[in-house]
Amino acid sequence: MTQIGPVVMPPNELKSGIKTLKKRQRHFNWLFLAAASLLIATFITSFLQHDLVYSFFGLYHELKQLHIPISAEHIGLINTEQDYFMSLLGWFAWLIFKVCVSFVGAFFMVYLLKKLRFFYVRFQSFVLKFVGWLLAFMLLWSGLTYVQHDLNQDQSEFYQGLTSYSQQISDSEIYQQLQGSQTPSIVQAYLLAQTALLQQPADLVTAKPYLQHLVTAEQYDPRFDQYGFDPKQLWSMQQQLYARTVTPVTQALQPEVTHAEQRQQQLATLLIISGGLWLGLSVLFWLLGQYFKRRVQRIEQRLTA
């Protein structure tokens, strides 16, 4: 019986097949990086989703920004307060951007360095390759952080200079401006309570008498609604100091609080599902990339044998 020997493919077809396999490997590597980046973004979002949802509704369990009512416009600070929700979104966007760019960019830098003979030889070791990737990640992260800080420096310095003090609230700039004005005492209490709670850490002892003044004024001052106080800001101050709402104005916000809690729970569930999806896809794309890599290596070893 005649035996059929092994079929030998022409060299051109072998080279073309190797190129095709390498192309598929690169595609799956890029898909792995994309899925891994989305997984990291989802992981980070899971830690920030509570603040993101509540800040979207303007609710904070700790005071985050200074609100200046229209009744204090004569001291020249009206319309200078920060929009914390937009600031948080900007910070979050920068965080996701830095993580993704640094993560993917580090792989790209290692890939470019391997074009040089010096690094190609040393990156044969997985440990040295990982060290090179880590250094590239830190370099990209540091550069992007510097750019972010430089863009936000002027605004952050302004608000820090306005409300910060070292020992006594009387040392703050906003306190000194209020003392030189005809601002009603209830409005001063509203601004100074915020100033004390915005310290790091919060100056609860100083804030307490000012906030108690506000609670009393809401009960007995018939003009309380005319001062332009933000009910959500009062809610945040009461939550931070008393861990509950104590006045009718803040208790009326309970439907919004309940709505925010429901949205936060829905987002948490969505993040768990999407995190599992990106994790599964990351593993799948990595395994496929490794599969095509091993196939290329086996073919090239047989050609050189």
C-alpha positions, 0 to 999 in steps of 0.5 A, spaced: 500 500 500 502 506 497 504 511 503 503 519 502 508 523 505 507 529 508 505 535 504 510 541 504 507 548 503 511 553 499 515 558 502 511 564 500 504 561 503 508 559 509 510 566 510 503 569 508 500 564 513 505 567 519 503 574 517 496 573 517 497 569 524 501 575 527 495 580 524 490 576 528 494 576 534 495 584 534 488 585 533 486 580 539 492 584 543 489 591 542 482 588 544 485 585 550 487 592 552 481 596 550 477 591 554 482 591 560 482 599 560 474 599 560 475 594 566 479 599 570 474 604 568 469 600 571 473 598 577 474 606 579 467 608 577 464 603 582 468 606 588 466 613 586 459 612 583 455 614 590 458 621 590 457 621 582 450 620 583 448 624 589 452 630 586 448 629 580 442 631 584 446 636 588 446 632 595 452 631 599 453 627 606 459 632 607 460 639 604 463 640 598 463 647 595 461 654 598 454 657 596 454 664 596 447 666 597 444 672 593 443 676 600 451 676 600 452 679 593 454 686 596 461 683 599 463 681 591 463 674 592 456 672 588 457 667 582 464 665 584 462 659 587 464 652 584 460 647 581 462 641 585 458 636 580 462 639 574 468 639 578 467 632 580 466 630 573 472 633 570 476 630 576 473 623 574 474 624 567 481 626 568 482 620 572 479 615 567 483 619 561 490 618 565 489 611 567 487 609 560 492 613 557 498 611 562 496 603 561 495 603 554 501 608 552 506 604 557 505 597 552 506 602 546 512 605 549 515 598 551 513 596 544 517 601 541 523 600 545 523 593 543 525 596 536 532 598 539 537 592 540 539 594 547 532 593 550 530 587 545 535 583 548 533 585 556 526 585 555 526 577 553 526 577 561 518 578 563 521 581 570 525 586 566 519 587 561 514 589 567 519 593 570 520 597 563 512 597 563 511 600 570 516 605 569 513 608 562 506 607 566 509 612 572 512 617 567 506 618 563 501 618 569 506 624 572 506 628 566 498 627 565 498 629 573 502 635 572 498 638 566 491 637 570 494 640 576 497 646 571 490 647 568 486 647 575 491 651 579 488 658 579 481 656 581 483 651 586 488 657 589 482 662 589 477 658 593 483 655 598 485 662 599 478 664 601 476 659 606 482 656 609 485 658 616 490 655 620 487 656 627 481 660 628 475 662 623 477 669 624 483 668 620 480 666 613 479 672 608 471 670 608 470 672 615 474 678 614 470 681 608 464 679 612 466 683 618 467 689 614 460 689 611 453 690 613 451 682 612 445 680 616 448 675 622 444 669 619 447 670 612 454 670 616 452 664 620 450 661 613 457 662 610 461 661 616 458 654 617 460 652 610 467 655 611 468 651 617 465 645 614 470 645 608 476 645 612 480 639 612 479 636 617 472 639 618 472 644 624 465 641 627 466 645 633 466 652 630 461 650 625 456 647 630 454 654 633 453 657 626 449 651 624 444 652 630 443 659 629 441 657 622 436 652 625 433 657 630 432 662 625 428 657 620 423 656 626 423 664 628 425 668 622 419 670 617 424 672 612 428 666 612 426 664 605 428 671 602 435 670 604 437 665 598 439 659 602 440 653 598 436 647 601 441 642 599 446 646 602 443 646 608 441 638 608 449 637 607 451 641 613 446 638 617 448 631 615 455 632 616 454 635 623 448 631 625 447 625 621 440 627 620 435 632 617 432 637 623 428 642 619 422 642 615 426 645 609 431 639 609 426 634 610 422 636 604 428 634 600 427 626 602 423 624 595 429 627 592 434 623 597 430 616 596 430 617 588 438 618 589 438 612 593 434 608 587 439 611 582 445 609 586 443 602 587 441 601 579 448 604 577 451 599 582 448 593 579 450 596 572 457 596 574 457 589 577 454 586 570 459 591 566 465 589 570 464 582 569 463 582 562 469 586 561 473 581 565 470 575 561 472 579 554 479 581 557 481 574 559 478 571 552 482 576 548 488 575 552 487 567 551 486 568 544 492 572 543 497 567 546 494 562 542 496 565 536 502 567 539 504 560 540 502 558 533 507 563 530 512 561 534 511 553 533 511 555 525 517 559 526 521 554 530 519 548 525 522 553 519 528 554 522 529 547 524 
